[in-house]
Amino acid sequence: MPTPFLATLPIRRLTPRDLIACADLSEDRGWPREEHKWGFLLTSGKGYGIDDPDGGLVAACVVTEYGPRDRPALGAIGMVLVAERHARQGVGRRLMRHVVSMMGTTPLTLHATPYGRPLYEELGFKVTGRAEMLRGHFSPEGAEPRTETRAATAEDLTSILRLDEEVFGTDRTHIITRLPAFADQLRVAEENGRIVGYAAAWPNMDTHVVGPLIARDTETAKALLASFAPRTERPLRIDIDVRHEELLAWAQEHGLKSVSSNAVMTYGITELPGDWTRRFAPVTVAAG
């Protein structure tokens, strides 16, 4: 249970004006500040936080909703953080219970670290999958793509949105339409004039994170991932659904190394909607 003091502090909606406070909270817990990602999440999702009377935030998290605005089909919870000075006092549990209550009957998902997983299990979340985080400089030797890729254009947006909804299982227009401004690169794979995959690479501290990665098959996913390597000097980072064993092995053969593994958890559903066989990596593990 939270201490009496912490239990009386109100939970409020965060706004983009809270970006620096959220980044400070990340840093407080030993995470990178990730201001670019926080800005994206606070504008495309709903942030919740608890103010510290002494300044800053006691805790924060973000929920990204997908599907119809008045009746979301899925909510993705991420960036669940509690300040070190208030850790292990029930604050995270209180914040998570508030969010679950606010979401009502909307199915939920999140990526859990080993540290956070026991709390989420206590709240009723079930492990339904796993994602492996890889990081490193991609070596293109022997990785000649069989599928052509190119930079996306404004004219591609309608096709990308159609493909994304088909694969993800619900509408993500508010996320996908933000990608051209959020990401440094947005690329598509094309065959006979038809888009069969797309991926973005966005800056996060000293890396370029590849996500989302949606592709017709593994060869197309390989081509999109490889296409970013010659266009950045930063290491690439990607969180791959472990069911895509061939892509994982291939990426490791070409210089990306496993950094960590997160459990994919759901609440209210036994598996995520859509077609996992064509969903290789999320936009970010914080937004599903």
KACOR-V409551 format. One record per residue. N is the residue number from 1. SS is DSSP state (H for helix, E for strand, L for the rest). Layout:
<<N	SS> <N	SS>>
//
This chain:
<<1	L> <2	L> <3	L> <4	H> <5	H> <6	H> <7	H> <8	L> <9	L> <10	L> <11	E> <12	E> <13	E> <14	E> <15	L> <16	H> <17	H> <18	H> <19	H> <20	H> <21	H> <22	H> <23	H> <24	H> <25	H> <26	H> <27	H> <28	H> <29	L> <30	L> <31	L> <32	L> <33	L> <34	L> <35	H> <36	H> <37	H> <38	H> <39	H> <40	H> <41	H> <42	H> <43	H> <44	H> <45	L> <46	E> <47	E> <48	E> <49	E> <50	E> <51	E> <52	L> <53	L> <54	L> <55	L> <56	L> <57	E> <58	E> <59	E> <60	E> <61	E> <62	E> <63	E> <64	E> <65	E> <66	E> <67	L> <68	L> <69	L> <70	L> <71	L> <72	L> <73	L> <74	E> <75	E> <76	E> <77	E> <78	E> <79	E> <80	E> <81	E> <82	E> <83	L> <84	H> <85	H> <86	H> <87	L> <88	L> <89	L> <90	L> <91	H> <92	H> <93	H> <94	H> <95	H> <96	H> <97	H> <98	H> <99	H> <100	H> <101	H> <102	H> <103	H> <104	L> <105	L> <106	L> <107	L> <108	E> <109	E> <110	E> <111	E> <112	E> <113	L> <114	H> <115	H> <116	H> <117	H> <118	H> <119	H> <120	H> <121	H> <122	H> <123	L> <124	L> <125	L> <126	E> <127	E> <128	E> <129	E> <130	E> <131	E> <132	E> <133	E> <134	E> <135	E> <136	E> <137	L> <138	L> <139	L> <140	L> <141	L> <142	L> <143	L> <144	L> <145	L> <146	L> <147	L> <148	L> <149	E> <150	E> <151	E> <152	L> <153	L> <154	H> <155	H> <156	H> <157	H> <158	H> <159	H> <160	H> <161	H> <162	H> <163	H> <164	H> <165	H> <166	H> <167	H> <168	H> <169	L> <170	L> <171	L> <172	L> <173	H> <174	H> <175	H> <176	H> <177	L> <178	L> <179	H> <180	H> <181	H> <182	H> <183	L> <184	L> <185	E> <186	E> <187	E> <188	E> <189	E> <190	E> <191	E> <192	L> <193	L> <194	E> <195	E> <196	E> <197	E> <198	E> <199	E> <200	E> <201	E> <202	E> <203	E> <204	E> <205	L> <206	L> <207	E> <208	E> <209	E> <210	E> <211	E> <212	E> <213	E> <214	E> <215	E> <216	L> <217	L> <218	H> <219	H> <220	H> <221	H> <222	H> <223	H> <224	H> <225	H> <226	H> <227	H> <228	H> <229	H> <230	L> <231	L> <232	L> <233	L> <234	L> <235	E> <236	E> <237	E> <238	E> <239	E> <240	E> <241	E> <242	L> <243	L> <244	L> <245	H> <246	H> <247	H> <248	H> <249	H> <250	H> <251	H> <252	H> <253	H> <254	L> <255	L> <256	L> <257	E> <258	E> <259	E> <260	E> <261	E> <262	E> <263	E> <264	E> <265	E> <266	E> <267	E> <268	L> <269	L> <270	L> <271	L> <272	L> <273	L> <274	L> <275	L> <276	H> <277	H> <278	H> <279	E> <280	E> <281	E> <282	L> <283	L> <284	L> <285	L> <286	L> <287	L> <288	L>>
//
